[in-house]
Amino acid sequence: MKILLTGATGFIGRQLVASLGGQQLTIISRDCGAAAELLGDEHSYLKSLDKLDNLNGFDAVINLAGEPIVGKRWSDEQKKILCHSRWDITSLLSALIQQSDNPPAVFISGSAVGFYGAQGSDRLTEDATLSAAQRSEFTHKLCAKWEQLALDAGSDQTRVCVLRTGIVLGKQGGALAKMLPPFKLGLGGPIGSGHQGMSWIHMDDMVGLIRFLLGNHDCRGVFNAVAPNPVSSAVFAHSLGEVLHRPAVLPAPAFAMKLMLGEASTLLLDGQFVLPDHAVRMGFGFRFPNLRQALENLL
């Protein structure tokens, strides 16, 4: 299979590339030399999509590009960077697919559970109805346009699959790597009230779901890329403490999160309990459906 891939040097992308041995990968990267050193010189590399008129000859496109959403305060400028690092490349990929006489059979593109906004304790499937307040949140606006730009590429020849991704748990980066230092010192605990949802997925299942969507010709539309058992922040902290054999009772106060991150603190303080209804209905089987099982595997 000949696959065009963006975001390959990111946390998920690196693991996906490693799992796609035997496929012909063309990787888009602003620094092709650094990408080749990280991912291997057996792949093809392009600095940008600008010189392509179409995507004839590619069997699939996987779009994981985007500025990391956590770690910086959401100034007006940072919000523009977060949006356009996702929207611009997705729009260009959709246009190239539409301009192709023999377009890719599948376009898999990223999104996030932030699409749903702050949802309290409700359990959410892909078909959840959002309130006007939830639709007005920055994360929803970012994700809604991101998704629509990808879905614009859909046709009888190209099926589009959108991944609303939760917290990806892996050994070599991501949220878990940031959590481990304080937890290993016995200084970990829930964030804020501890009641907010944490919709998570093991990296192996994240990569497995992408591969499942690549190969299953009946899959199209939106898929929640989360494990079937979301938990609260308090349960997550307790489980991580137990696996590490450390206490996990020191909460991170909401006011401290707001002082540090400003509006971006909503990612930590206002979670969602999201369910992978569409993936389960299509027959995807999770290797790590439960948090304790996932953490024990990783740690």
ZIJOBEL-V141594 format. One record per backbone hydrogen bond with DSSP energy under -0.5 kcal/mol. CO is the residue of the C=O (numbers start at 1). NH is the residue of the N-H. If there is no record, write none. Layout:
BEGIN
CO	NH
CO	NH
END
This chain:
BEGIN
1	3
1	24
2	59
2	60
3	26
4	62
5	28
6	64
7	10
10	14
11	15
12	16
13	17
14	18
15	19
16	20
17	20
18	21
20	23
23	25
24	3
25	27
25	44
26	5
27	29
27	46
28	7
31	35
32	36
33	37
34	38
35	39
36	40
40	43
44	27
46	29
49	52
55	58
59	105
59	106
60	4
61	108
62	6
62	64
63	110
73	75
75	79
76	80
77	81
78	82
79	83
80	84
81	85
83	86
83	87
84	88
86	90
87	91
88	92
89	93
90	94
91	95
92	96
93	97
94	98
95	99
96	55
97	100
102	57
105	159
106	61
107	109
107	161
108	63
109	163
111	165
112	115
113	116
114	117
119	122
122	124
122	273
124	275
125	128
131	135
132	136
134	137
137	141
138	142
139	143
140	144
141	145
142	146
143	147
144	148
145	149
146	150
147	151
148	152
150	153
151	154
158	155
159	107
160	221
161	109
162	164
162	223
163	111
163	165
164	225
165	113
166	168
167	169
167	201
168	170
168	175
169	203
173	170
173	177
174	178
175	179
176	180
177	181
179	183
180	184
181	185
182	187
182	188
183	186
188	250
190	252
191	194
194	234
196	233
197	272
198	200
198	231
199	167
200	227
201	169
202	205
202	206
203	207
204	208
205	209
206	210
207	211
208	212
209	213
210	214
211	215
212	216
215	217
216	219
221	162
223	164
223	225
224	226
225	166
231	198
232	236
233	237
234	238
235	239
236	240
237	241
238	242
239	243
240	244
241	245
241	246
242	245
247	188
249	251
251	253
252	192
253	257
254	258
255	259
256	260
257	261
258	262
261	74
261	264
262	265
263	266
264	267
265	268
265	269
266	270
269	271
271	119
272	274
273	124
275	277
276	280
277	281
278	282
279	284
280	283
284	286
290	294
291	295
292	296
293	297
294	298
295	299
END
